[in-house]
Amino acid sequence: MTIRLIRSIVGLALTSAILSVIMYRLNSPLAAVFELSVCSGLISVIFITTVSFTQRISKERLLIRRRERLARFLYLPFIIIVAGVLLMQYLKIPQFDLSVPAKGPDVRRVLWNLRHLDLLGQVIILLAGVFGVVILFKETDK
Amino acid sequence: MLSSFILAPLILLLILNLPFEFLRKQIAFWLTLSLLLNQILLPVIHFWLPWSIYPDPLGRFFAFKLSLDMLSLIMLFSIAVVAFVSLLVAKSTLATERRKFNFINLLLISLIGMNTTVLATDIFSLYVFMEITAVAAFVLIAIEKNQFAVEGTFKYLILSIIASIFILTSIALLILASGDTSFKGIYAAFSSNFNTTLLNFAVGLFLCGLLIKCGVVPFHGWVPDAYSEAPIAVSVLLAGIVTKVSGIYVMLRLFSSVFVMGESFGNAIMFIGIISIVLAALAAFRQNEIKRMLAYSSISQVGYIALAVGCATPLAYLGAVLHFFNHAIFKSLLFVNSASLEKKFGSTDTAIITGLGNQLPVTSVTSLVGLLSTAGIPPLSVFWSKLIIIIALFNSGRFAYGSIALLASVLTLAYFLTLERNVFFMKPEMTMDTEDGIPFSIKFSEILLAVITIGVGLGLPFILNALTSQLKDIIH
């Protein structure tokens, strides 16, 4: 359990890092910085808190689980290849007119001056997350 | 004034979490109750004294873009009534003081989420606050930490994340197509007929997300688990309002006044609606547990609203809004009834509970009101909303859908009457003490909700007049 959770945290951090690279490449450095700081920092902290409340599993179960997992995903590469070939053959993506919207106001102005409601929403989501972690994982009813 | 619907619960939440013991133990419940009572009264007062024209002292510091119309007024009222009842039920059913306090905190977060979802005029804010409501609901379902409830939460979590991915992608596409996130800007993009393929794709994705959030039939796996395993106060809140605001309300709002929906989308929604109505009603037949039966009935009733949204005529929207309100009230009533059964017996299994009519007079009378209303018996409230939906279907030439909806209503009557006969009117198998032992708060909620159900049914002509004149402006 613990190992899997830690792996998922690493995965999350990696995804977030890749996402911010993509955002940077797409010419929005501020969004990239936000992504990196919020996701890698804050969410990881919450997850580590969660991990600290869990217990480890025994070695034997871990081995069994590893074997099971291998068996479970044996057919996956095959499916992916077949699906890929099929998609390449038959899928015709409709042509969207992807006109880039006119350059809007500066991201900083958008965030701090125009989108108060969303900013408040982000704060409340974090609050709800903290409540969730505390209520579900930390408290024990006596 | 409008921003106080968001800021007041937030400020209360922060005050309650100050490190003072007396706040937590004594006055948390009463403060929250009075906040909710305030929110019940404000929409009612608004009819005589429109408070939205008054200045907004708190809102001056924030650039919130909110708006209020008839639809959001009805939603605010339903949210407040259901949350009020759920708080009353929580007071007498949750085990420890600590748990009650946690419930109050999460209820307030959920209230902020729902109120803002209802008042938002911007599709991204709408999404953010839908998520807040969902996060609070995840924790609420698992608040007692029993295994099945956690399973229900997990299913809800996974499906909800999938729904969020759909919705977020759709929002990205909408921004791409319209360059704006406000409802007005998106509607303008739809009416300018530019980039139709992209817009239709976005609407389709959004619709998929919303259908998962509503829990209609192909995506209903989490509903029975979540509703039946959560503590009953949470079931009241979830079944009555939470999933309805984040699924049905958003669907109503977007499809009535923001998106321009093609014929094919309407047909798809109606098809899913009718499948939900019939399959969920059949599934409800097989349940022995009252809470599971109510969960399936909830899926079935959501099907009626989906049917009306898909029909997309003004009359159908009227029926949908009315059915939404009625559903919030009668579903909460039935869950509160099951709370008093659980309080009395420690179980809601119909095999154990028989012949309670004499022992629980308040519960049996109010549940009869709720069950008959659900089945659409005149003059109770749901009869009218179902009637309007079915007339709208017939008027727009969808006779097959209308007839199936009509017949499914009989199915609802059948399973609820069987339930009513077993639980309340059969001869009791065991003798019980004459004292019913149901706390006042539960009895009060039962009576309040039953009175609203009867009142809306009897006073429909007045309500209908007010609704039709005001809703006309919302629907494009």
Chai-1 contact restraints between the chains, C-beta under 6 A:
chainA,res_idxA,chainB,res_idxB,connection_type,confidence,min_distance_angstrom,max_distance_angstrom,comment,restraint_id
A,P94,B,T197,contact,1.0,0.0,6.0,A-B,restraint_1
A,F96,B,L198,contact,1.0,0.0,6.0,A-B,restraint_2
A,D97,B,N195,contact,1.0,0.0,6.0,A-B,restraint_3
A,P101,B,G179,contact,1.0,0.0,6.0,A-B,restraint_4
A,H116,B,F62,contact,1.0,0.0,6.0,A-B,restraint_5
A,H116,B,A63,contact,1.0,0.0,6.0,A-B,restraint_6
A,L117,B,F64,contact,1.0,0.0,6.0,A-B,restraint_7
A,L117,B,S125,contact,1.0,0.0,6.0,A-B,restraint_8
A,D118,B,S125,contact,1.0,0.0,6.0,A-B,restraint_9
A,D118,B,V128,contact,1.0,0.0,6.0,A-B,restraint_10
A,G121,B,V128,contact,1.0,0.0,6.0,A-B,restraint_11
A,G121,B,F129,contact,1.0,0.0,6.0,A-B,restraint_12
A,I124,B,I112,contact,1.0,0.0,6.0,A-B,restraint_13
A,I124,B,I132,contact,1.0,0.0,6.0,A-B,restraint_14
A,I125,B,I132,contact,1.0,0.0,6.0,A-B,restraint_15
A,A128,B,I109,contact,1.0,0.0,6.0,A-B,restraint_16
A,A128,B,V135,contact,1.0,0.0,6.0,A-B,restraint_17
A,A128,B,A136,contact,1.0,0.0,6.0,A-B,restraint_18
A,F131,B,N105,contact,1.0,0.0,6.0,A-B,restraint_19
A,G132,B,V139,contact,1.0,0.0,6.0,A-B,restraint_20
A,I135,B,N102,contact,1.0,0.0,6.0,A-B,restraint_21
A,I135,B,V139,contact,1.0,0.0,6.0,A-B,restraint_22
A,L136,B,A142,contact,1.0,0.0,6.0,A-B,restraint_23
A,D141,B,T96,contact,1.0,0.0,6.0,A-B,restraint_24
